[in-house]
Amino acid sequence: MALAAKVATAVESESGFFVPLGHSDAGLSLEVVTASETGQDVNKHATSSSSSSSSLRGGSTGLNPNDVDEKGLKLPPIPPFHPVHTGQVHYSSVMDVDGRVTYRRDIQAPCDYGMLIFNIGPSKDDLPYHYDVYGDAYLWSDNGGLCILYPTYFGYQVSNYGPFWRPGYDPTTVRFGDLVAGPGHMHRISSRIMRPSTGADEHSAKINRSKAGDFIIMGHHSFYGINFYKQLKDYVNGWGPNGPSESDSNNNEFGWMLLDATVSGSTESTTATAPKIDSVIVES
């Protein structure tokens, strides 16, 4: 069935800010920003190491052939090494001359850290649990083994279906730290909530919306696989209507922890919210 995009006001109601799964970013790829886009200059013959899973694609770094001589590689001088232990997400939108809006989120991660983006929203009413995991997308890069020269890398997603954030409410730039070696810390980066397009009205009304939304996990090395997904899903499926309980936080074997980077005054760092804009609703 063909999908037609229609501009409308943001999907806001008493039950919360919800995005139907069929009309959201499920299936969108998360891609590496090339070095040529960031101004980095990584040698052409250095192998770029990256990986992705689910619907994701990686990308190689852009290189300057003038940095290679007949003797082999010619790298710039090694600068002082300052490892990065923070991440950042930035939201933006652009409207073309035809009125079509493209939404984007750019994610900065430390080199050799994986980034997993996913949404936690209400499950279908006929399921025995209240929350489920949607729209997971994963990316990892070690900048071709040159982390000492290029300590960060960038991933991005684009969508024409609607914003990745809640316009007029969520910060347009979110910064967070606490990137522990074990990837169990879940940073909430927007209050946008994904849900099934039908059959989830009861759970949508019951869940604690402050515990739902878009999350990101950053962890050292390439950590995402089917077993990690199962552990994450089992943890989220085990929440009660009000979200994870204190016993869930203290007794989970994997060390899951929720950190909200969207709340002003939290230990996470945010910037000011953007002016409220229209979202894009896609109808079948």
Secondary structure, DSSP 8 states (H G I E B T S, - for coil): ---EEEEE---EETTEEEEEGGGSSTT---EE--HHHHT--B-TTS---EEEETT-------B-GGGEETTEE-------------EEEEEEEEE-TTS-EEEEEEEEEETTEEEEEEEEEE--TTSSSSEEEEEEEEEEE-GGG-TTT--EEEEEEEESS--SS-TTTSBSEEEE----SSS-EEEEEE--EEE-SSS-HHHHHHS-GGG-EEEEEEEEB---SHHHHHHHHHHHHT-BTTB--HHHHHH-TT--EEEESSSTTSSSEE--B-----EEEEE-
